[in-house]
Amino acid sequence: MKQLVKYDFLVHTWGAILSVFILIPIGYAVNLPPISTYIIVLVTSIITLFYYDTRANANHFLVSLPISKSSIVKSRYQSVIIFALCILIYQWIIGHVLPPFFEASNYVYSWKEIMILASLSALIAAIVIPFFYLFRSFIIAAVCVLIIVFITTFYLLGALITVLSMEDQDMIIFNDLDPGFVLLVEKHIPVQPFLILPLVSIVILYVSIAVSTQLFSKKDI
């Protein structure tokens, strides 16, 4: 299992990983909204992971090893979640280190944003990954994911604008939307939101792993 997790990280290539760690400080320096940056990086990383898998025919190699298909699927989820948490911690550090040097006004994560984004990482992985086991074509799976991201972003922006009472503003500044995530969660989960949200996301992630395992087991590699 440990070797599979290590493989999943390496399959991104060092260039892709380094580009993420370079782009995040640049994002803070030019005042990009960190939460939006985080979501884009995570979704892009998942798509990239499966792109390299498809390009290298990684599944053909993995199924030839004395490893169960269940372990292969779980390793995908583990690597995505670990990578997501590393990016989250890295963003938190950069958010505290860079502003004094660049006079940036980015929204710096509190523990509430960290809980939300950690839960969101699980939910994104739970929704996105099964598509790459459902379809044989990487392109079809990627297009479906991008459509879901577009639709979700559209409705999420509307919800954030509403919860922040920005409807009457002539211009919406995206960096000003970040504080709305906490308000949005507290609005829709009024009782213990930062306990219920992680628990729900873990349950959904567990169901997603089970679904992906079934899809991969039935897939003709």
C-alpha atoms as one frame of an Amber mdcrd trajectory, in Angstrom:
protein
   0.000   0.000   0.000   2.792   2.413   0.866   4.473   1.727  -2.465   1.230
   2.459  -4.299   0.777   5.761  -2.511   4.355   6.679  -3.368   3.725   5.747
  -6.991   0.654   7.961  -7.168   2.672  10.958  -6.051   5.498  10.279  -8.494
   3.130   9.842 -11.422   2.330  13.555 -11.326   5.997  14.142 -12.250   8.240
  16.472 -10.308   7.554  19.267 -12.772   3.808  19.262 -12.057   4.349  19.190
  -8.305   6.916  21.969  -8.378   4.636  24.107 -10.560   1.919  23.905  -7.895
   4.294  24.995  -5.147   5.515  27.868  -7.288   2.094  29.032  -8.473   0.576
  29.278  -4.983   3.023  31.969  -3.744   2.564  33.790  -7.058  -1.182  33.674
  -6.489  -0.776  35.294  -3.092   1.621  37.878  -4.510  -0.900  38.974  -7.179
  -3.790  38.755  -4.700  -5.708  35.784  -6.138  -8.390  34.313  -3.830  -6.685
  31.425  -1.997  -9.781  29.231  -1.644 -10.506  29.405  -5.371  -6.837  28.696
  -6.058  -6.959  25.694  -3.742 -10.028  24.202  -5.443  -8.576  24.734  -8.930
  -5.261  23.149  -7.926  -6.978  20.142  -6.349  -9.326  19.419  -9.259  -6.516
  19.928 -11.771  -4.252  17.587  -9.788  -6.845  14.802  -9.783  -7.385  15.136
 -13.526  -3.617  15.177 -14.082  -3.160  12.059 -11.961  -5.568  10.049 -14.094
  -4.214  11.578 -17.289  -0.746  10.229 -16.513  -2.262   6.915 -15.458  -3.992
   6.645 -18.826  -0.980   7.809 -20.793   1.358   5.326 -19.071  -1.189   2.468
 -18.985  -0.528   2.344 -15.256  -3.542   0.180 -14.463  -2.265  -2.573 -16.763
   0.910  -2.682 -14.714  -0.780  -2.407 -11.328  -3.275  -5.217 -11.889  -0.395
  -7.504 -12.844   1.054  -7.104  -9.352  -0.028  -9.283  -6.407  -2.206  -6.443
  -5.137  -5.986  -6.334  -4.939  -7.935  -3.884  -7.064  -9.411  -2.539  -3.843
  -5.922  -1.552  -2.669  -5.214   0.144  -5.989  -8.371   2.243  -5.720  -7.752
   3.124  -2.077  -4.222   4.235  -2.924  -5.645   6.711  -5.437  -7.875   8.258
  -2.814  -5.096   8.266  -0.212  -2.655  10.039  -2.509  -5.239  12.666  -3.487
  -6.228  13.382   0.126  -2.610  13.520   1.311  -1.695  15.841  -1.552  -4.722
  18.048  -0.818  -3.801  18.355   2.863  -0.194  19.182   1.961  -1.383  21.974
  -0.335  -3.724  23.242   2.390  -0.925  23.391   4.970   1.388  24.995   2.412
  -1.218  27.662   1.614  -1.698  28.397   5.303   2.056  28.868   5.760   2.393
  31.029   2.636  -0.603  33.100   3.728   1.199  34.043   6.939   4.679  34.486
   5.457   4.194  36.420   2.201   1.783  39.301   3.011   4.370  41.388   4.919
   6.707  41.233   1.910   4.181  41.822  -0.869   1.653  43.896   1.079  -0.957
  41.426  -0.076  -4.448  41.458   1.347  -5.314  37.805   0.778  -7.731  36.083
   3.080  -5.677  34.001   5.520  -7.199  30.718   6.648  -8.489  30.321  10.180
  -9.198  26.905  11.693 -12.743  27.123  10.316 -11.553  27.530   6.726  -9.112
  24.675   7.259 -11.933  22.410   8.451 -14.095  23.453   5.501 -11.366  22.930
   2.916 -10.281  19.603   4.406 -13.908  18.455   4.196 -14.221  19.934   0.716
 -11.131  17.981  -0.351 -12.828  14.743   0.667 -16.036  15.751  -1.130 -14.202
  16.739  -4.320 -12.288  13.464  -4.341 -15.501  11.551  -3.635 -17.319  13.173
  -6.563 -14.534  13.433  -9.134 -12.604  10.148  -8.858 -15.479   7.705  -9.637
 -15.892   9.265 -13.098 -12.442   8.002 -14.077 -13.423   4.483 -13.087 -16.867
   4.721 -14.671 -15.673   5.648 -18.173 -12.970   3.929 -20.198 -12.259   7.197
 -21.985 -10.224   9.725 -20.016 -11.588  12.552 -22.188 -15.231  11.715 -21.438
 -14.501  11.470 -17.711 -12.579  14.769 -17.706 -15.341  16.563 -19.637 -17.972
  15.303 -17.161 -15.842  16.546 -14.257 -15.374  19.973 -15.847 -19.110  20.288
 -16.501 -19.842  19.480 -12.834 -17.189  21.998 -11.722 -18.693  24.691 -13.964
 -22.259  24.100 -12.717 -21.161  23.898  -9.070 -19.094  27.080  -9.391 -22.045
  28.932 -10.905 -24.388  28.064  -8.029 -21.681  28.478  -5.382 -20.882  32.008
  -6.544 -24.560  32.910  -6.301 -24.788  31.462  -2.788 -21.657  33.323  -1.651
 -22.870  36.621  -3.090 -26.194  36.155  -1.294 -24.758  35.177   2.075 -22.359
  38.145   1.937 -25.168  40.526   0.850 -23.310  41.614  -2.278 -26.309  41.593
  -4.625 -26.361  45.376  -4.964 -22.663  45.828  -5.639 -21.678  47.001  -9.124
 -18.538  44.850  -9.139 -17.811  41.617  -7.280 -14.215  41.173  -6.123 -13.537
  37.434  -6.008 -11.048  37.720  -3.162 -13.829  39.216  -1.022 -15.887  36.033
  -1.452 -13.578  33.834   0.660 -15.098  34.847   4.038 -18.465  33.697   2.710
 -17.545  30.005   2.899 -17.718  30.005   6.693 -20.988  31.933   6.678 -22.431
  29.577   4.074 -21.586  26.478   6.107 -22.921  28.007   9.315 -26.120  29.020
   7.521 -26.899  25.573   6.110 -25.581  23.570   9.092 -26.698  25.609  12.117
 -25.806  22.953  14.713 -22.128  22.011  15.179 -21.278  22.749  11.519 -17.541
  22.110  11.887 -18.182  18.695  13.387 -21.022  17.571  11.135 -19.405  18.702
   7.868 -16.220  16.601   8.315 -18.251  13.590   9.438 -20.573  13.837   6.443
 -17.642  14.278   4.063 -15.922  11.185   5.505 -19.077   9.100   5.060 -19.490
  10.300   1.458 -15.807   9.585   0.799 -16.189   6.056   2.174 -19.211   5.445
  -0.096 -17.269   6.846  -3.056 -14.358   4.469  -2.411 -16.777   1.539  -2.326
 -18.400   2.664  -5.607 -15.028   3.193  -7.326 -13.833  -0.215  -6.135 -16.892
  -1.880  -7.655 -16.470   0.030 -10.920 -12.765  -0.815 -11.148 -13.350  -4.470
 -10.287 -15.812  -4.809 -13.171 -13.625  -2.854 -15.572 -11.823  -4.718 -18.321
  -8.233  -3.478 -18.024
